[in-house]
Amino acid sequence: MVIIDSEGPFPDVAGVLLARAMWRYRSELAPVYLVAALTLGGALMHLTHSEWWPWLLALATVAAWALTVFGGRVGLVLRIERAYAAAVATGTGGWLSAATALGVTFRPLPLVLVGGGLALALPWWAHRRRRAKVRVDRQIAAWPDIAKDVGLAGSRAQSAVVDVWGWRARFALARGQTIQDVIAKVPAIESALGTFRGAVRVAPTRDDKANRFELRVLDTDPHADAIPWPGPSVSSITEPIDLGPFEDATGARVLLLRRHGLFGGVAGSGKSGGINVLMGNLSACQDVVIWAIDLKRGMELQPWASCIDRLATTPEQARAMLRDAVTVLEARAEWLTANGRRVWDPTPDLPALVIVVDEYAELADDAPDAAGDTDSIARRGRAVAVTLIAATQRPTQKAMGKGAVRSQMDVRVSFRVRERKDVDLILGQGMLSAGWHAHILNAPGKFLLSAPEHDTPRRGRAYLLTDATVAETAQRHSSARPSLDEVSRRALDEARMPVSVPSVHVIPSREDPAETALREALDGAPDEGLPIAHLLMITQLSRPTLYRRLAELVRTGRAVQVGRGRYKASDHAR
């Protein structure tokens, strides 16, 4: 018998088509094949070795015990799966033992085989992972045709794994193809696989080979619903903070020590929720002092006020806070130099300083003269553990002030953006073309994380902190907050002391080495002046003595003050 089902010159033999169908649907027909094998095996064993039935029964018992205890090592992860496998082993072994001793036609063995086989087949047919694996196997088998249709001809599948939310597979590319070619074909791949929009993810393989890529396909969105915050993930700034789970259920953990951070996204994208997660973790760290700027009169950060050492809600307060932060930075740098150390290691007695600025664009508009201080913090704050975290909707050049602020942000968290070009604004130039598609994030709280340890686009969703959770967390952590270290406090106190100017003009000796060093430094100062910490280091003077000498130079016109804590020689003196 042949079946004519194509326009080819030779029709297909019916037996070949039947064999193909039996192989294609081998998973669905597995219970039928098992019943047939038991029938044949029982008949042969009864005719040849009917006395072996006790050994078969014992073997089935041992197999059921092994599947129950060690089933997890062979892919039976869930307890119910191991129980089902043990029940199948017990049932098939018991029936085969009885058929070996009595014969397959001995009543009621045929009825037990059919009824028991049907009862055990129902869970098999209904099992989600089995059906998913079958579907994946068929899609992988069809990949050569799919690859040809989407423009990736020659690529081939190497392995596939079914997980909780879908499946992922490793592919090898044809010669000359790159992962950038695959990223450009993502919409076409979604169409060819019959998935929903946004279901396909493309990432490099773990070995980072140029001719390999990993394809991840989601059956359901693991981030469809909000994820409650489980509580702080850290107790020290030296540990990576968990912002929320990725789609594979691993945590989006990022280290903020000696790194500045940028949170970006349009209004309603969940940016404030991400800041809440950050604040909840920072408040649990006993080696961090938190300063915050919220120029919306504290609307966003006021609930955390009990955990914040200083909260600025006006432009004047913001300017003063940032000036003090530069003073702390310079004092710490001076202390590190004097003690022969290169970095500030945070402890409860020597805490790090984290400055959180909500809606950074408001700071740039309302306090533009603070841009120099934020620029200084961004450039020099890493070694002394002074960290700047900025949140804004669009981090344009105008919104971020001087270029050093944005360029120094090592940690970038992008929530949904409205325009494609905003992806590069937040995450960096060229990130959009590299597959970081923050413009298609479709729910509040979803984000992309770019950091030194996160260099591939993986979607995460920030934990949700309700107002009640924020209030309870702030109250619980408020009693354990550290205070600013002695080095920083002393520097702030000295900076706020009024400088006394001698009423009698005193001309210091030209032979004074400190005076000579001071004059030479001021004469060679750049346009923005020299910081006090630098002058203290080269003159070896105490801070009050240096202040008095600088005040005298300013009074006599030999030097000018160009900013808080910065001096240079006057044009007249030069």
C-alpha positions in Angstrom: 0.0 0.0 0.0 1.2 3.5 -0.9 -0.1 6.9 -0.1 0.1 9.7 -2.6 0.4 12.9 -0.5 2.9 15.0 -2.4 3.9 16.1 -6.0 7.1 14.0 -5.8 7.8 11.3 -8.4 7.5 8.5 -5.8 4.6 8.0 -3.4 5.2 7.1 0.3 4.8 3.6 1.5 2.1 3.4 4.1 4.3 1.4 6.5 6.9 4.1 6.4 4.4 6.8 7.2 3.0 4.7 10.0 6.5 4.2 11.5 7.2 8.0 11.2 3.9 8.8 13.0 4.7 6.2 15.7 8.1 7.8 16.3 6.8 11.4 16.1 4.2 10.7 18.7 6.3 8.3 20.8 5.8 10.4 23.9 2.0 10.3 23.7 2.0 6.6 22.8 4.5 5.6 25.5 1.8 4.0 27.8 0.6 2.0 24.8 4.1 0.8 24.0 4.6 -0.1 27.7 1.4 -2.2 27.8 2.5 -4.0 24.6 6.0 -4.6 25.9 4.6 -6.0 29.2 2.2 -8.3 27.3 5.0 -9.7 25.1 7.5 -9.9 27.9 5.0 -11.7 30.2 4.2 -14.2 27.5 7.9 -15.0 26.8 8.8 -15.2 30.5 5.9 -17.6 31.3 7.0 -19.9 28.5 10.7 -19.9 29.3 11.4 -18.9 32.9 8.1 -19.0 34.9 10.0 -19.7 38.1 11.7 -16.3 38.0 8.6 -14.4 39.2 10.0 -13.8 42.8 13.1 -12.2 41.4 11.1 -9.9 39.1 8.9 -8.9 42.0 12.0 -8.1 44.2 13.6 -6.2 41.4 10.5 -4.1 40.9 10.4 -3.3 44.7 14.1 -2.2 44.7 13.5 -0.1 41.6 10.5 1.6 43.2 12.6 2.4 46.4 15.5 3.7 44.3 13.2 6.0 42.3 11.6 7.3 45.5 15.0 8.1 47.2 17.3 9.0 44.3 14.8 10.1 41.6 16.0 13.7 41.8 19.3 12.6 40.3 17.6 11.4 37.1 15.4 14.5 36.5 12.5 13.7 38.9 12.7 17.0 40.8 9.3 17.0 42.4 8.2 14.6 45.0 5.0 13.8 43.2 7.0 12.9 40.1 9.1 10.4 42.1 5.9 9.0 43.7 4.4 8.5 40.2 7.6 6.8 38.9 7.6 4.5 41.9 4.0 3.6 41.4 4.7 2.8 37.7 7.6 0.6 38.7 5.6 -1.3 41.3 2.6 -1.8 39.1 4.5 -3.0 36.0 6.8 -5.2 38.1 3.9 -6.7 40.0 1.9 -7.5 36.8 5.0 -8.9 35.0 5.7 -11.2 38.0 2.1 -12.4 38.0 2.1 -12.9 34.2 5.4 -14.8 34.4 4.0 -17.2 37.0 0.4 -17.6 35.7 0.4 -16.5 32.0 -0.8 -13.3 30.4 -4.3 -14.8 29.7 -5.0 -15.8 33.3 -8.0 -13.9 34.5 -8.1 -11.1 35.6 -4.6 -10.2 34.4 -5.7 -8.8 31.0 -8.3 -6.6 32.6 -5.9 -5.4 35.2 -3.3 -4.6 32.5 -5.8 -2.5 30.5 -7.4 -0.7 33.5 -4.1 -0.2 35.3 -2.4 1.0 32.1 -5.2 3.6 31.5 -5.1 4.8 35.1 -1.3 5.3 35.0 -1.4 6.8 31.5 -3.7 9.7 32.5 -1.1 11.5 34.7 1.5 10.9 32.0 -0.6 12.5 29.3 -1.5 15.4 31.6 2.0 16.2 32.8 3.0 19.8 31.8 6.7 19.3 31.6 6.4 16.2 29.4 4.1 18.0 27.0 6.4 21.0 27.0 9.5 18.8 26.3 7.6 17.2 23.4 6.7 20.6 22.0 10.3 21.8 22.3 11.7 18.6 20.7 9.5 19.2 17.7 10.5 22.9 17.4 14.1 22.0 17.7 13.6 19.3 15.0 12.0 22.0 12.8 14.8 24.5 13.4 16.6 24.0 10.1 13.5 25.1 8.2 12.9 27.9 10.7 16.5 29.1 10.4 16.2 29.2 6.6 12.9 31.2 6.8 14.3 33.9 9.3 17.7 34.3 7.5 19.9 32.2 9.8 20.4 29.2 7.4 23.1 26.9 8.5 22.6 27.4 12.3 21.9 24.3 14.3 20.6 23.3 17.7 23.0 21.7 20.1 20.9 21.2 23.3 17.6 22.1 24.8 16.3 22.2 28.4 12.7 22.8 29.6 12.4 24.9 32.8 9.6 26.3 34.9 8.5 29.2 32.5 9.5 27.9 29.1 12.6 26.4 27.5 16.1 27.4 26.5 18.4 26.0 23.9 22.0 26.4 22.8 22.7 26.9 19.1 25.7 27.0 16.8 25.9 29.6 14.1 27.0 29.1 10.5 30.3 30.6 9.4 30.1 34.4 9.3 27.0 34.7 11.4 27.2 36.5 14.8 24.9 37.0 17.8 24.1 40.5 16.5 22.5 38.9 13.4 20.3 36.8 15.7 19.3 39.8 17.9 18.1 41.5 14.7 16.0 38.5 13.8 14.2 38.2 17.2 10.8 39.3 15.9 11.0 36.9 13.0 12.0 34.0 15.4 9.0 34.8 17.6 6.7 34.6 14.5 8.3 31.3 13.3 8.0 29.7 16.7 4.4 30.9 17.2 5.1 32.6 20.5 3.8 35.9 21.9 5.6 39.2 21.3 8.5 39.6 23.7 8.8 35.9 24.5 12.2 35.3 22.9 15.5 36.2 24.6 18.9 35.9 22.9 22.1 35.9 25.0 25.7 34.8 24.6 26.7 31.3 25.8 28.7 31.0 29.0 31.9 30.3 27.1 31.3 33.5 25.2 32.1 32.0 21.8 31.4 34.3 18.9 29.7 31.5 16.9 27.3 30.4 19.7 24.2 31.8 21.2 21.5 30.8 23.8 17.9 31.1 22.9 15.3 31.4 25.7 11.6 31.1 24.9 9.0 31.9 27.6 5.6 30.2 27.7 4.4 32.4 30.5 5.8 35.8 31.8 7.3 35.1 35.2 7.1 38.9 35.9 3.4 39.2 35.0 2.5 40.0 38.7 4.2 42.2 41.3 6.7 40.4 43.5 6.6 41.2 47.2 9.8 42.3 48.8 11.2 39.4 50.9 13.3 41.7 53.1 16.9 43.0 53.1 19.3 40.9 51.2 22.5 42.5 52.8 23.7 43.7 56.1 26.8 45.5 54.7 27.6 47.8 51.8 30.4 45.3 50.9 27.7 42.8 49.8 25.8 42.9 46.5 22.2 44.2 46.8 19.3 42.1 45.3 17.1 44.5 43.4 14.6 41.8 42.2 14.6 38.4 40.4 15.5 37.8 36.8 13.3 35.7 34.6 15.2 32.6 35.5 14.5 33.3 39.2 18.1 34.3 40.0 18.5 37.5 41.9 19.6 40.7 40.2 22.4 41.4 42.6 24.8 44.3 42.2 27.6 45.7 44.3 27.4 49.5 45.0 30.6 49.9 47.0 32.9 52.2 45.1 30.4 52.5 42.3 28.1 55.3 41.3 24.6 54.4 40.1 22.0 55.7 37.7 18.3 54.7 37.8 16.3 55.9 34.7 12.9 55.5 33.3 9.7 57.3 32.4 7.1 58.3 35.0 5.1 55.2 36.0 7.8 52.8 35.0 8.6 51.7 38.6 11.7 53.8 39.1 10.5 54.9 42.6 9.9 51.3 43.5 13.5 50.5 42.6 14.7 53.3 44.8 12.6 51.9 47.6 14.3 48.5 47.2 17.6 50.3 47.3 16.7 52.3 50.4 15.3 49.2 52.2 18.7 47.4 51.7 20.8 50.4 52.6 18.9 51.0 55.7 19.8 47.5 56.9 23.5 48.2 56.4 25.2 49.3 59.6 28.3 50.6 57.7 26.5 53.1 55.5 25.4 56.7 56.3 22.6 57.8 54.0 22.2 61.4 52.7 19.3 62.1 50.4 18.1 64.9 48.1 14.4 65.0 47.1 13.4 68.4 45.7 9.8 67.4 45.4 9.6 68.5 49.1 10.5 65.0 50.2 7.4 63.3 48.7 9.4 60.2 47.6 12.0 59.8 50.3 10.3 61.3 53.4 9.0 57.9 54.5 12.6 56.8 54.9 13.5 60.0 56.9 14.2 58.0 60.2 17.0 56.1 58.4 18.4 59.1 56.5 21.1 61.1 58.3 20.4 64.2 56.2 17.5 64.9 53.9 17.5 68.0 51.6 14.2 69.1 50.2 15.1 72.6 49.0 17.8 73.8 46.5 19.6 75.6 49.3 19.8 72.5 51.5 20.9 70.4 48.5 23.7 72.8 47.7 24.9 72.8 51.3 24.7 69.0 51.5 26.8 68.5 48.3 29.4 71.0 49.5 29.7 69.1 52.7 30.0 65.9 50.8 33.0 67.3 49.0 34.4 68.4 52.3 34.0 64.9 53.6 35.6 63.5 50.5 38.7 65.7 50.8 39.0 65.0 54.5 38.9 61.3 54.0 41.5 61.5 51.2 43.8 63.5 53.5 43.3 60.9 56.2 44.0 58.0 53.9 47.2 59.7 52.7 48.4 60.4 56.3 47.7 56.8 57.2 49.3 55.2 54.2 46.1 53.7 52.9 44.6 53.8 49.4 40.9 53.0 50.0 38.3 53.6 52.6 37.1 50.3 54.0 33.6 50.7 55.4 32.9 49.6 59.0 30.3 50.8 61.5 33.0 53.2 62.9 34.1 54.3 59.4 30.9 54.0 57.4 30.5 54.6 53.7 28.5 57.7 52.6 25.8 57.1 50.0 24.0 60.2 48.5 20.7 59.3 46.9 19.3 62.0 44.6 15.7 61.6 43.4 14.8 63.3 40.1 18.3 64.5 39.4 17.1 66.8 36.7 15.3 69.0 39.3 18.7 69.4 41.0 20.3 70.5 37.8 17.5 73.1 37.1 17.1 74.5 40.7 20.7 74.3 41.9 22.9 74.5 38.8 25.8 75.8 40.9 25.9 72.4 42.7 27.0 70.7 39.4 30.7 71.2 40.3 30.3 69.4 43.6 28.4 66.4 42.0 31.1 66.3 39.3 33.8 66.2 42.0 32.0 63.4 43.9 31.6 61.4 40.7 35.3 61.7 39.8 36.9 61.3 43.2 34.4 59.6 45.5 35.2 55.9 44.8 38.3 55.4 46.8 36.9 57.2 49.9 33.5 55.3 49.7 31.4 58.4 48.9 28.8 57.1 46.4 26.3 59.0 44.3 23.0 57.4 43.3 21.0 59.5 40.8 17.4 58.8 39.6 16.0 60.6 36.7 13.6 60.2 33.8 16.0 61.1 30.9 19.7 61.5 31.8 20.4 64.0 29.1 23.6 66.2 29.1 21.5 69.1 30.3 19.8 67.1 33.1 23.1 65.5 34.3 25.1 68.8 34.3 28.8 68.1 33.6 29.7 65.1 31.6 31.7 63.4 34.3 28.6 62.5 36.4 26.9 60.3 33.8 30.2 58.8 32.5 31.2 57.8 36.0 28.0 55.8 36.6 29.2 52.1 36.6 25.7 50.7 37.6 22.9 51.5 35.3 19.3 50.4 35.9 16.9 51.2 33.1 13.2 50.9 33.6 10.8 51.4 30.7 11.6 54.3 28.4 9.3 55.9 25.9 11.7 56.3 23.0 14.4 53.9 21.6 17.1 56.6 21.8 16.6 56.9 25.5 18.0 53.4 25.9 21.5 54.7 25.0 21.0 57.7 27.2 20.5 55.6 30.3 22.5 52.5 29.6 25.3 53.9 27.4 26.0 54.4 23.7 25.4 51.4 21.5 23.4 49.4 24.1 20.2 49.5 22.0 21.8 47.9 19.0 23.4 45.3 21.4 20.0 44.1 22.4 19.2 46.2 25.5 15.6 46.9 24.6 14.3 48.9 27.6 11.6 50.5 25.4 9.6 47.2 25.2 9.4 46.6 28.9 5.7 46.2 29.5 5.0 46.5 33.2 6.0 48.8 36.1 9.1 47.6 37.9 10.6 45.7 35.0 14.2 46.7 34.4 17.4 46.0 32.6 20.6 46.0 34.8 24.0 47.0 33.3 27.0 46.6 35.6 30.5 45.1 35.4 29.0 41.7 36.5 25.9 42.1 34.3 27.0 42.6 30.7 24.2 40.8 28.9 20.6 42.0 28.6 18.4 40.1 31.2 15.1 41.3 32.3 14.3 41.7 36.0 11.5 43.0 38.1 12.0 45.1 41.1 10.5 43.9 44.4 7.3 45.7 45.5 7.4 47.6 48.8 4.0 48.8 50.0 3.7 51.9 52.1 3.1 49.7 55.1 6.3 47.7 54.4 8.3 51.0 54.0 7.0 52.3 57.3 7.7 49.1 59.1 11.2 48.7 57.6 12.2 52.3 58.3 11.0 52.0 61.9 12.8 48.7 62.5 16.2 49.9 61.1 16.1 53.5 62.5 17.5 52.5 65.9 20.6 50.9 64.4 21.7 53.5 61.9 25.4 54.6 62.2 26.7 58.1 62.6 29.3 59.9 60.4 32.9 59.0 61.3 35.1 61.3 63.4 37.3 62.2 60.4 34.3 63.5 58.5 32.6 65.2 61.4 35.8 67.1 62.4 36.2 68.3 58.8 32.7 69.5 58.7 33.0 71.3 62.0 36.2 73.0 60.9 34.7 74.0 57.5 31.8 75.8 59.4 34.2 77.7 61.7 34.5 81.4 60.8 38.0 82.3 59.6 39.6 85.0 61.8 41.5 87.6 59.8 44.4 89.4 61.6 43.7 93.1 62.0 47.4 94.0 61.6 49.0 93.3 58.3 51.7 90.6 58.8 54.1 89.9 56.0 55.3 86.3 56.4 59.0 85.6 55.9 60.0 84.8 52.4 62.2 82.1 53.9 59.2 80.2 55.3 59.1 76.8 53.3 55.4 76.5 53.9 54.8 80.0 52.6 56.9 79.4 49.6 55.2 76.1 48.8 51.8 77.8 49.2 52.7 80.7 46.8 54.1 78.3 44.2 51.0 76.1 44.3 48.7 79.1 44.0 50.7 80.6 41.1 50.4 77.3 39.2 46.8 76.7 40.1 44.4 75.9 37.3 41.3 78.0 36.5 39.1 76.1 39.0 41.6 76.5 41.8 43.2 74.0 44.2 41.4 72.1 46.9 42.2 72.6 50.5 43.3 69.0 50.9 46.0 69.5 48.3 47.3 72.7 49.9 47.4 71.0 53.3 49.4 68.1 51.9 52.1 70.3 50.2 52.4 72.9 52.9 52.2 70.5 55.9 50.3 73.2 57.8 47.4 72.6 60.2 44.0 73.5 58.8 43.4 76.6 61.0 46.9 77.9 60.1 46.4 77.4 56.4 43.0 79.2 56.7 44.6 82.2 58.3 47.3 82.4 55.7 44.8 82.1 52.9 42.6 84.8 54.5 45.6 87.1 54.6 46.5 86.5 51.0 42.9 87.1 50.0 42.7 90.4 52.0 45.9 91.7 50.5 44.9 90.8 47.0 47.5 88.1 46.4 44.9 85.3 46.1 41.3 84.9 45.3 38.7 82.3 46.5 37.0 80.7 43.5 34.7 78.4 45.5 34.2 76.8 48.8 37.6 75.3 49.8 39.3 76.3 46.5 41.9 79.1 46.0 44.2 80.4 43.3 46.6 83.3 42.9 44.9 86.5 41.8 45.6 87.9 38.3 47.0 91.1 40.0 49.5 89.0 42.1 50.6 87.1 39.0 
